[in-house]
Amino acid sequence: MIDRKVLGLAAMALFVALLLGCAQQPAATPAATPKAPPTTPAPVVAPTTPKPAVAPTTAPATPKPTAAPTQAAVPSPAAKTAPKLPELITMTTHTVGSATYLWTVGFREAVDKHSPMKMRLEALGTDKAKFSRIRSEEAELICATGVTSYFATYGLYDFSDWGPQPVRMVWRGKDFMGAMYARKDAGIRALSALKGKRVPDVAGSVSTTLNVQAGVAFGGLGWDDVMKVPFKEVAVALKGPMEGTVDAAYGTLFSPAVVELAASRYGIQWFSMPETDVEGWNRLRKATPWASPIVAEAAGLEKGQSITVSGYPDGIFSYSNISEDIIYNVVKALHRGYDTYKDMHPDLKFWTFDAAANAKGNISIPYHDGTVKYFKEAGVWTADHETFQQEQLRLEKQRLGK
């Protein structure tokens, strides 16, 4: 009986083992089966037929022309343009109330409307302060007289501690025209009558002070023959005759200060410097050798009246390291935006493209590369321009010791 029970138990154990063996085999087979299909289709799907016939011809050809070239062409220009054309650029100018400031308000309008950039104005009291912003790359442009820019270019007077600078002409404007003036009720009728009178001596604006010296010299007087009153800013000095701090000053013909004086109960007395007074002009040119006689109208004169004043080019200037693309777009904007700014100040009608492109009478400062580029595109760059440019660049190399 025991043997039978043992045998029965053994048989049952064998039966269970057989059942378990059968259950494991199907599980192994499916496991093998899933592994086989990926291997089998792979040789069939990646076959030689699609690869030679379809894959090489269609797949590579589609991505290359459609994606690669198009994307390379678009970002490339965008990437180059973005750093060269910032959203905002800066032009330094004279203090609020000066004619120069009013001009630059007009230039800002032209740049804002006719270029991808916006322009802010930074009004500063001295010429050196204005140039220092470009020198430190905090600004791109400066509106200044040709004389001031000449001093910076050659490292003269207030700029002597800097040495020669790589200044560039961006846009030649109208001729700077100015003269000495006084209150009409002061009874001073000629420059020779300024002996012992008070005149401004503007620290930081050598060109203004030299123009005063030149006017005094035209009258046959020396700098020691007048009383010099120190001023820190040009705009304040211009108001001197009106406010009684000086007896005479030198200013542009339609600056707010002279317009105000002409309209006041005091009236304005301009001191004309006739070209026929050869000795007077010889004396004047010792102080300002760049000046020329110009007949012009001025605030407070009757219609049809004019006086003879001293003149030289004003302009917009920059440094050689300022982006060519920025300057190119500024010049283009000024050309296209003439109608935008020409009526914003009496002087601005003279800031024409023809005046900017005039190669005669230029001060000794080379053009900016951006200006050259635009002039060439506009068809106004001539052999005279090229001769002038190469000569100025040669002289600059000597100045800078290159």
C-alpha positions in Angstrom: 0.0 0.0 0.0 2.8 2.4 0.9 4.6 1.6 -2.3 1.5 2.3 -4.3 1.0 5.6 -2.5 4.6 6.6 -3.1 4.2 5.6 -6.7 1.0 7.6 -7.0 2.6 10.6 -5.6 5.6 10.3 -7.9 3.3 9.9 -10.9 1.4 13.0 -9.9 4.6 14.9 -9.4 5.7 13.8 -12.9 2.4 14.9 -14.4 2.7 18.3 -12.8 6.3 18.7 -14.0 5.1 17.8 -17.5 2.4 20.4 -17.3 4.8 23.0 -16.1 7.2 22.2 -18.9 4.5 22.7 -21.5 3.6 26.0 -20.0 7.1 27.3 -20.2 7.7 26.3 -23.8 4.9 28.4 -25.3 6.3 31.4 -23.3 9.8 30.8 -24.8 8.4 30.5 -28.3 6.6 33.8 -28.2 9.6 35.4 -26.8 11.7 34.2 -29.7 9.1 35.0 -32.2 8.9 38.8 -31.3 12.7 39.0 -31.6 12.8 37.4 -35.0 10.3 39.7 -36.8 12.4 42.9 -36.3 15.4 41.1 -37.6 13.6 39.6 -40.5 11.8 42.7 -41.7 14.9 44.8 -41.3 16.7 43.0 -44.0 13.5 43.2 -46.1 12.5 46.9 -45.4 15.9 48.4 -45.6 16.6 46.3 -48.7 18.7 47.3 -51.5 15.8 48.2 -53.6 14.5 51.2 -51.7 17.9 52.5 -50.8 19.4 52.8 -54.3 16.2 53.7 -56.0 14.3 55.9 -53.6 16.2 56.9 -50.5 19.3 58.5 -52.1 17.4 60.3 -54.8 14.3 61.6 -52.9 15.3 61.8 -49.3 18.6 63.8 -49.6 17.3 66.0 -52.4 14.3 67.2 -50.6 15.9 68.4 -47.3 18.8 70.1 -49.1 17.1 72.4 -51.4 14.1 73.1 -49.2 15.5 73.4 -45.7 19.2 74.0 -45.8 19.6 76.7 -48.5 16.5 78.7 -47.5 17.3 78.7 -43.8 21.0 79.6 -44.4 20.1 82.5 -46.6 17.6 84.1 -44.3 19.3 83.9 -40.9 22.6 84.9 -42.3 21.6 88.4 -43.3 19.5 88.8 -40.2 22.5 87.8 -38.0 24.8 90.3 -39.8 22.3 93.2 -39.8 21.2 93.0 -36.2 24.5 94.0 -34.6 25.3 96.6 -37.2 21.9 98.3 -37.1 21.0 98.8 -33.5 17.5 99.9 -32.7 18.8 103.1 -31.1 21.7 105.3 -32.0 22.9 108.6 -30.3 23.9 111.9 -31.8 25.5 114.5 -29.5 24.6 118.1 -29.9 24.8 121.5 -28.3 22.6 122.4 -25.3 18.9 123.0 -25.6 18.3 126.5 -26.9 21.1 126.5 -29.5 20.6 126.5 -33.2 22.6 123.2 -33.4 20.2 121.5 -31.1 17.2 122.6 -33.2 19.0 121.2 -36.3 19.5 117.9 -34.7 15.8 117.6 -33.8 15.2 117.7 -37.5 17.9 115.1 -38.3 16.3 112.9 -35.6 13.0 113.0 -37.4 14.6 112.0 -40.7 16.4 109.1 -39.2 13.4 107.9 -37.2 11.2 108.0 -40.3 13.5 106.9 -43.1 15.7 104.2 -41.5 15.3 101.1 -39.4 16.8 102.9 -36.4 15.7 105.5 -33.9 18.0 108.3 -32.9 18.3 110.0 -29.5 19.9 113.3 -28.9 22.3 114.0 -26.1 22.7 117.7 -25.4 26.1 118.7 -23.9 27.6 122.0 -23.1 31.1 121.7 -24.6 32.6 120.4 -27.8 35.0 118.1 -26.0 32.1 116.5 -24.0 30.3 115.8 -27.3 33.3 114.2 -28.9 34.1 112.2 -25.8 30.9 110.2 -26.2 31.9 109.0 -29.7 35.5 108.4 -28.5 34.1 106.1 -25.7 31.6 104.5 -28.2 28.7 105.8 -26.2 27.4 107.7 -29.3 27.7 107.3 -33.0 27.4 110.8 -34.3 28.1 114.4 -33.5 26.7 117.6 -35.0 29.4 120.2 -34.8 31.2 123.0 -36.7 33.9 122.1 -39.1 36.3 124.0 -36.9 35.6 122.0 -33.8 35.9 118.8 -35.8 39.2 120.0 -37.3 40.6 120.6 -33.8 39.6 117.1 -32.7 41.0 115.6 -35.9 44.4 117.3 -35.4 44.5 117.2 -31.6 44.5 121.0 -31.1 43.5 123.3 -28.3 41.0 121.4 -26.0 41.8 118.2 -27.7 45.6 118.4 -27.3 45.7 115.9 -24.5 43.9 113.4 -26.8 46.2 113.8 -29.7 45.0 113.4 -33.3 41.6 111.5 -33.6 40.2 109.4 -36.5 37.3 111.8 -37.2 35.2 111.2 -40.3 32.8 113.5 -42.2 29.4 111.9 -42.4 27.3 114.8 -43.9 28.6 118.2 -44.9 25.9 120.7 -44.0 25.4 124.4 -44.6 28.2 126.9 -44.1 28.4 128.0 -40.5 27.5 131.7 -40.6 28.0 133.9 -37.6 28.8 137.4 -36.5 29.3 139.6 -33.5 26.2 141.3 -32.1 25.1 143.5 -29.3 22.0 145.2 -27.9 20.9 148.0 -30.2 20.2 150.3 -27.3 23.8 149.8 -26.1 24.9 152.3 -28.7 27.8 150.2 -30.0 27.9 150.6 -33.8 31.2 149.1 -34.9 33.6 146.3 -33.8 36.3 148.9 -33.3 34.1 150.4 -30.5 34.4 147.2 -28.4 37.6 148.4 -26.7 37.2 148.0 -23.0 33.8 146.1 -23.5 32.8 142.7 -22.1 32.9 139.7 -24.4 32.4 136.0 -23.7 35.3 133.5 -23.2 33.7 130.1 -23.4 35.6 127.3 -21.7 35.4 124.0 -23.6 34.3 125.7 -26.9 37.5 127.0 -28.5 35.7 127.7 -31.8 33.3 130.1 -30.1 36.1 131.9 -28.3 38.2 132.1 -31.5 35.3 133.6 -33.4 35.0 136.3 -30.7 38.7 136.9 -31.0 38.4 137.1 -34.8 35.6 139.7 -34.6 37.6 141.8 -32.1 40.6 141.5 -34.5 38.5 142.6 -37.5 37.8 145.8 -35.5 41.6 146.4 -35.2 41.7 145.4 -31.5 43.7 142.8 -29.6 42.4 140.2 -27.2 43.9 142.3 -24.3 41.8 145.3 -25.4 38.5 143.7 -24.2 37.2 142.3 -20.9 36.8 138.6 -21.1 33.9 137.1 -19.2 34.1 133.3 -18.6 31.2 131.0 -19.5 30.9 127.3 -19.3 28.3 126.8 -22.0 27.7 128.4 -25.4 23.9 128.7 -25.0 24.5 130.8 -21.8 27.1 133.0 -23.5 24.7 133.7 -26.4 22.2 135.1 -23.9 24.8 137.4 -22.5 23.9 140.6 -24.4 20.2 140.1 -23.6 20.8 139.5 -19.9 23.5 142.2 -19.6 26.4 139.9 -18.6 28.4 140.9 -21.7 28.3 143.8 -24.1 28.7 141.8 -27.3 28.8 138.1 -28.3 29.3 135.9 -31.4 26.4 133.7 -32.6 24.7 132.2 -35.6 22.3 134.4 -37.4 19.0 132.7 -36.3 19.8 131.1 -33.0 17.0 131.3 -30.4 19.0 133.8 -28.3 19.5 136.3 -31.2 15.9 135.9 -32.4 14.7 136.6 -28.8 17.0 139.6 -28.6 15.9 141.0 -32.0 12.2 140.7 -30.9 12.8 142.3 -27.5 12.5 146.0 -26.6 16.4 146.2 -26.7 16.7 145.2 -30.4 19.8 143.7 -32.0 22.9 145.3 -33.5 24.8 143.1 -35.9 28.4 144.0 -36.8 28.9 143.5 -40.6 32.4 142.7 -41.9 32.5 143.8 -45.5 34.7 141.8 -47.9 36.1 145.1 -49.1 37.8 145.6 -45.8 40.9 143.6 -46.8 43.0 144.5 -43.8 40.1 143.6 -41.5 39.8 140.2 -43.1 43.6 139.6 -43.0 43.5 140.3 -39.2 40.4 138.1 -38.8 42.1 135.1 -40.6 45.0 135.1 -38.2 42.6 134.0 -35.6 40.3 131.8 -37.8 42.2 131.0 -41.0 39.3 128.8 -42.2 36.8 131.6 -42.4 35.4 133.2 -45.6 33.1 136.2 -46.1 29.5 135.4 -46.8 26.6 137.8 -47.4 23.5 136.6 -45.5 20.3 137.6 -43.9 20.0 137.7 -40.1 17.4 137.9 -37.4 16.2 141.5 -36.8 17.1 142.8 -40.3 14.4 144.3 -42.5 13.3 142.3 -45.5 15.9 142.5 -48.3 18.7 143.6 -45.9 21.8 141.6 -45.4 25.2 141.7 -43.7 28.6 140.2 -44.4 29.6 137.5 -41.9 32.2 134.8 -41.5 31.5 131.3 -42.6 32.8 127.7 -42.8 31.1 124.3 -43.1 29.0 122.7 -40.4 28.4 119.0 -40.5 27.7 115.7 -38.9 30.8 113.8 -38.0 31.8 110.4 -36.5 34.8 108.2 -35.9 36.3 105.7 -38.4 35.5 102.7 -36.1 31.7 103.4 -36.1 29.9 100.8 -38.3 29.8 101.5 -42.0 26.2 100.2 -42.1 25.0 102.6 -39.5 26.5 105.6 -41.2 25.3 104.4 -44.6 21.7 104.3 -43.3 22.0 107.7 -41.6 23.2 109.3 -44.9 20.4 107.6 -46.8 17.8 108.8 -44.3 19.1 112.4 -44.4 18.9 112.3 -48.2 15.4 110.8 -48.3 14.2 112.8 -45.4 15.1 116.3 -46.5 11.5 117.3 -46.8 11.0 116.0 -43.3 13.5 118.4 -41.7 14.0 121.4 -44.1 11.2 123.5 -42.6 12.1 122.8 -38.9 14.6 125.7 -38.7 15.6 128.5 -41.2 19.1 127.0 -41.5 18.0 123.5 -42.4 16.9 124.3 -45.9 20.6 124.6 -46.7 21.4 121.1 -45.5 20.8 119.6 -48.9 22.2 116.5 -50.5 24.0 118.7 -53.1 25.7 120.5 -50.2 26.6 117.2 -48.6 28.1 115.9 -51.8 30.0 119.1 -52.6 33.7 118.3 -52.8 34.9 121.9 -52.9 35.8 123.8 -49.8 35.9 120.8 -47.6 37.8 121.0 -44.3 40.7 118.5 -44.0 38.8 115.5 -42.7 38.2 112.3 -44.7 34.7 111.0 -45.4 33.3 108.0 -43.5 33.2 104.7 -45.4 29.4 104.6 -45.0 29.2 108.0 -46.7 31.5 106.9 -49.5 29.4 103.9 -50.1 26.1 105.9 -50.3 27.7 108.6 -52.5 28.9 105.9 -54.9 25.5 104.3 -55.1 23.9 107.7 -55.6 26.3 108.4 -58.5 27.8 111.5 -56.9 31.2 110.3 -56.0 33.7 111.9 -58.4 37.4 111.8 -59.1 37.7 115.0 -57.0 36.2 113.1 -54.1 38.5 110.2 -54.5 41.6 112.4 -54.7 40.6 114.4 -51.6 39.8 111.1 -49.7 43.1 109.4 -50.5 45.1 112.5 -49.6 43.3 112.9 -46.3 43.8 109.3 -45.4 47.5 109.6 -46.2 47.8 112.6 -44.0 45.9 110.8 -41.2 48.3 107.9 -41.3 51.1 110.4 -40.7 49.3 112.1 -37.8 48.5 108.8 -36.1 51.9 107.4 -36.8 50.7 104.4 -38.8 
